[in-house]
Each structure stands twice: as structure tokens, then as C-alpha cells.
Amino acid sequence: MKCILLAAGYATRLYPLTKDKPKSLLPVGGKTILEHIINKVERIDTVEDIYIVTNDRFYHQFLDWMEQHRSLKKIKILNDGTTNNDNRLGAIADIQYVIERENIFDDILVMAGDNLFDFKLTDFWNFYRTVASDCITAHELTDTNELKRTGVIEIDEEYRVISFEEKPQNPKSNLAVPPFYIYAKDTLKLVDKYLQEGNNPDAPGNFIPWLIQHGDVYVYKFEGKRYDIGTLESYEQAQKIFG
């Protein structure tokens, strides 16, 4: 299995912190956000390679970081060639860029490079092996305002996703979906099909409502903390929790 970490955004909501520094390389508790994530990815034995896709503005900062970081897995930094928020490819297009550039024909673990969490990725991987189908993650939120800022799903009794809505005004459930996904190798060709049809290439969650029309997608429900570091306030909160 391969791992793709999405780190090509420009994090304008975190300015001035991220004006000259990528969000994934911000420090939390003595190490970067990226290192927190990679430490968890490394515990999945079947992950062979980790691909970090970034943009042209921050590419060399990631290369400098990699020279200082020692990992149990092979890490490769990819530059998607974009230079600002206006010409960015979008997360789903970045996934396809990595798949094509590296000729990937394996199952992939896809994650955003700006989310901190305390559940075990190995548990997610074991769930995927059990259902043998594409998987996403979800956790329960009680705050309706938080649900309106994320993807929200409905599931059946077998934990199969039956609906997905990105940032709904009227959430249909309390199950929020962070950007952690496992896609089977046979699904990779559907990423290109999704994009060729002209669908939204941006937020990775946009792929899910389209994907559930083409096959079964299951959800691994986790408990514990998860922080999407998108604002100065959420960064400060993550510092307190994970610091």
C-alpha cells in the first residue's frame, strides 16, 4: 500500500503564520504536524512509500525538512507546480497527479497533511481489510456549527455509506468525515474518471458522494480527538491538546 499526504494548499486563513511556511510544517508539541501524522502512518506495516504532494512555493521547504527527518518508510516530495491559491489543482486533482506521476497500482491511504488525531491508523487499516472495500472515517460531533463546516454522512446497519454531503446547512446526522481515506487499487482509475467528467477537483470529500454511486464505501467510526488546523484558533487549541 502507498500513502499520499495532501499538503499543496496555501492556508490563507492562517496568515501570517503560513504566509512563508506550509501549514504541515508548523510545530505542535515539539514536532511538525506532518511528523505527528507520519509517526502514525509508519505503524502500518503494509505501507511501503509515503508521497507528500505540495506546491511550487513550499516545495524546497519540504525538501529541507526531509533532509532532517528520519523515517521508517521511504518518503518522496512531489511538486504539483502551482504557485498560489488561484491556480491550485485541488486535493482530488493532486491525488490523481501522484497516481499518474508515480505509476501507482496499489491500494492507497490518503490523508490531509493538516489534521491531528489520536486514534490508531492500524485500526482503520484492519477495518479496511475486514470489509475489503473502499473506506472512509467518521466520528460523532454534537456541535451543529462544526457539522456545517465538514462532510457529513448517513450510514446503514452494516456501516456502509448511503449519503454524503459536504458542509451541509442542515446536517442529516452527527457523523463528521475527516480527510482520511483508504481506496482499493481498482478504485484508482475512478479518480481520473471523476475528474474527466468535470467534477469538483478541490476538497477530497467531494469524491465520496460520486464514489458511492459506483460501489460500496464503508465507514470506520473512531473515538477520540481530531483537529482540523484551519484557523489560528484551531492551531492554538491543537497546541494545548497535543503540545
C-alpha positions as CSV (number, residue, x, y, z in Angstrom):
1,M,0.0,0.0,0.0
2,K,1.0,3.6,-0.7
3,C,0.3,6.7,1.4
4,I,-0.5,10.1,-0.2
5,L,-0.3,13.1,2.2
6,L,-2.0,16.2,0.8
7,A,0.0,19.4,1.5
8,A,-0.4,21.6,-1.5
9,G,-2.7,24.2,0.0
10,Y,-1.8,27.8,0.8
11,A,-3.6,28.0,4.2
12,T,-4.6,31.7,3.7
13,R,-6.8,31.6,6.8
14,L,-3.7,31.0,8.9
15,Y,-1.9,34.1,7.7
16,P,0.6,35.4,8.8
17,L,1.8,32.1,10.2
18,T,1.6,30.4,6.8
19,K,2.5,33.2,4.5
20,D,6.0,31.9,4.2
21,K,5.7,28.5,5.7
22,P,3.5,25.5,4.8
23,K,0.8,24.5,7.4
24,S,2.0,20.9,7.6
25,L,5.4,22.1,8.9
26,L,4.0,24.2,11.7
27,P,5.2,22.9,15.1
28,V,2.9,21.3,17.6
29,G,4.4,19.8,20.8
30,G,8.0,19.9,19.7
31,K,7.5,18.4,16.2
32,T,5.7,19.4,13.0
33,I,2.1,18.5,12.2
34,L,3.5,16.3,9.4
35,E,5.7,14.3,11.7
36,H,2.7,13.6,14.0
37,I,0.9,12.1,11.0
38,I,3.8,10.2,9.6
39,N,4.5,8.6,13.0
40,K,1.1,7.0,12.8
41,V,1.4,6.0,9.2
42,E,4.7,4.3,9.9
43,R,2.9,1.8,12.2
44,I,1.1,0.3,9.2
45,D,3.4,-2.5,8.1
46,T,2.0,-2.7,4.6
47,V,2.7,1.0,3.7
48,E,5.8,1.0,1.6
49,D,6.1,4.5,0.4
50,I,4.8,7.9,1.6
51,Y,4.2,10.6,-1.1
52,I,3.8,14.2,0.1
53,V,2.3,16.4,-2.6
54,T,3.0,20.1,-2.2
55,N,3.2,23.2,-4.4
56,D,6.0,25.1,-6.0
57,R,6.1,27.8,-3.3
58,F,6.8,25.4,-0.5
59,Y,8.5,22.5,-2.3
60,H,12.0,23.4,-1.2
61,Q,10.9,23.8,2.4
62,F,9.6,20.2,2.4
63,L,12.9,19.1,0.8
64,D,14.8,20.8,3.6
65,W,12.6,19.2,6.2
66,M,13.1,15.7,4.7
67,E,16.8,16.1,4.9
68,Q,16.5,16.5,8.7
69,H,13.7,13.8,9.2
70,R,14.4,10.1,9.6
71,S,11.5,7.9,8.7
72,L,10.9,4.2,8.8
73,K,9.3,4.5,5.3
74,K,10.5,5.8,2.0
75,I,9.3,9.4,1.6
76,K,9.1,11.4,-1.6
77,I,8.2,15.0,-2.0
78,L,6.2,15.9,-5.2
79,N,5.7,19.4,-6.6
80,D,2.4,19.9,-8.3
81,G,3.7,23.1,-10.0
82,T,1.1,25.5,-8.6
83,T,2.1,28.9,-7.2
84,N,-0.9,30.4,-5.4
85,N,-4.4,29.8,-4.2
86,D,-5.9,30.9,-7.6
87,N,-4.1,28.3,-9.7
88,R,-4.0,25.4,-7.2
89,L,-5.1,22.0,-8.6
90,G,-7.3,20.9,-5.8
91,A,-6.9,17.9,-3.5
92,I,-8.5,15.3,-5.8
93,A,-6.5,16.5,-8.8
94,D,-3.4,16.3,-6.6
95,I,-4.3,12.7,-5.8
96,Q,-4.5,11.9,-9.5
97,Y,-1.3,13.8,-10.1
98,V,0.6,11.5,-7.7
99,I,-1.1,8.4,-9.1
100,E,0.0,9.3,-12.6
101,R,3.4,10.6,-11.8
102,E,4.4,7.6,-9.7
103,N,2.5,4.9,-11.7
104,I,0.7,3.7,-8.6
105,F,-1.3,0.5,-8.9
106,D,-1.7,-0.3,-5.2
107,D,-4.2,0.4,-2.5
108,I,-3.7,3.9,-1.2
109,L,-4.1,5.6,2.1
110,V,-5.0,9.3,1.5
111,M,-4.8,11.9,4.3
112,A,-4.7,15.6,4.7
113,G,-1.4,17.0,6.0
114,D,-3.1,19.3,8.4
115,N,-5.2,17.1,10.7
116,L,-4.1,15.9,14.1
117,F,-5.8,12.9,15.7
118,D,-5.3,10.3,18.4
119,F,-6.9,7.1,17.0
120,K,-4.7,4.4,15.6
121,L,-4.4,4.2,11.8
122,T,-3.7,0.5,12.2
123,D,-7.2,0.0,13.5
124,F,-8.5,1.8,10.3
125,W,-6.3,-0.4,8.2
126,N,-7.6,-3.6,9.9
127,F,-11.2,-2.4,9.3
128,Y,-10.4,-2.0,5.6
129,R,-9.0,-5.5,5.4
130,T,-12.2,-6.8,7.0
131,V,-14.7,-5.2,4.6
132,A,-12.3,-5.4,1.6
133,S,-13.8,-2.2,0.0
134,D,-13.1,1.5,-0.1
135,C,-13.2,3.1,3.4
136,I,-13.6,6.5,5.0
137,T,-13.5,7.5,8.6
138,A,-16.1,9.3,10.7
139,H,-16.6,10.5,14.3
140,E,-19.6,11.9,16.2
141,L,-19.9,15.6,16.7
142,T,-22.5,17.3,18.9
143,D,-22.0,20.8,17.7
144,T,-24.2,21.6,14.7
145,N,-22.0,24.5,13.7
146,E,-19.0,22.2,13.5
147,L,-21.0,19.7,11.4
148,K,-21.8,22.5,8.9
149,R,-18.1,23.0,8.3
150,T,-17.3,19.4,7.4
151,G,-18.5,16.4,5.4
152,V,-21.5,14.6,6.9
153,I,-22.6,11.1,6.1
154,E,-25.5,8.7,6.7
155,I,-24.8,5.0,7.0
156,D,-26.7,1.7,7.1
157,E,-26.6,-1.0,9.7
158,E,-23.5,-2.5,8.0
159,Y,-21.6,0.8,8.2
160,R,-22.0,1.3,4.5
161,V,-22.2,5.0,3.4
162,I,-25.6,5.8,1.9
163,S,-25.3,9.6,1.7
164,F,-22.5,12.2,1.9
165,E,-22.8,16.0,1.9
166,E,-20.0,18.5,2.1
167,K,-20.6,21.4,4.6
168,P,-24.4,20.9,4.8
169,Q,-26.7,23.7,6.0
170,N,-28.9,21.0,7.6
171,P,-26.8,18.0,8.6
172,K,-28.7,14.7,8.3
173,S,-26.6,13.0,11.0
174,N,-23.9,13.7,13.6
175,L,-21.3,11.7,11.7
176,A,-18.5,14.0,10.6
177,V,-15.9,12.9,8.0
178,P,-12.3,14.0,8.3
179,P,-10.0,13.6,5.3
180,F,-8.7,10.1,6.0
181,Y,-9.5,7.5,3.3
182,I,-8.3,4.1,2.0
183,Y,-9.0,3.3,-1.6
184,A,-8.6,-0.1,-3.2
185,K,-6.3,-0.3,-6.2
186,D,-9.2,-0.9,-8.5
187,T,-10.7,2.4,-7.5
188,L,-7.7,4.5,-8.7
189,K,-9.0,4.6,-12.2
190,L,-12.2,6.1,-10.9
191,V,-10.3,9.2,-9.6
192,D,-9.4,10.0,-13.2
193,K,-12.9,9.3,-14.4
194,Y,-14.4,11.6,-11.8
195,L,-12.1,14.4,-12.9
196,Q,-12.6,13.8,-16.6
197,E,-16.4,14.2,-16.1
198,G,-15.7,17.7,-14.9
199,N,-16.5,17.2,-11.2
200,N,-15.1,19.4,-8.4
201,P,-11.4,18.8,-8.0
202,D,-11.0,20.6,-4.7
203,A,-11.9,19.2,-1.3
204,P,-11.2,15.5,-1.1
205,G,-14.6,14.8,0.4
206,N,-16.3,15.8,-2.9
207,F,-15.2,12.4,-4.4
208,I,-17.2,10.4,-1.9
209,P,-20.8,11.1,-3.0
210,W,-19.8,10.3,-6.5
211,L,-17.9,7.2,-5.5
212,I,-20.9,5.7,-3.6
213,Q,-22.8,5.7,-6.8
214,H,-20.1,3.4,-8.3
215,G,-19.6,0.9,-5.4
216,D,-19.7,0.2,-1.7
217,V,-17.9,2.6,0.6
218,Y,-17.7,1.7,4.3
219,V,-17.0,3.9,7.3
220,Y,-14.7,3.3,10.2
221,K,-16.0,5.1,13.3
222,F,-13.4,6.3,15.7
223,E,-13.4,7.9,19.0
224,G,-11.0,10.5,20.4
225,K,-9.7,13.9,19.4
226,R,-9.3,15.2,15.9
227,Y,-8.4,18.7,15.0
228,D,-8.5,20.2,11.5
229,I,-6.0,23.0,11.8
230,G,-7.5,25.6,9.5
231,T,-7.6,28.8,11.7
232,L,-5.4,30.5,14.2
233,E,-7.9,29.5,16.9
234,S,-7.8,25.8,16.0
235,Y,-4.0,25.9,15.8
236,E,-3.8,27.3,19.3
237,Q,-6.3,24.7,20.5
238,A,-4.2,21.9,19.0
239,Q,-1.1,23.3,20.7
240,K,-2.9,22.9,24.1
241,I,-4.2,19.4,23.4
242,F,-1.2,17.8,21.5
243,G,1.6,20.0,22.9
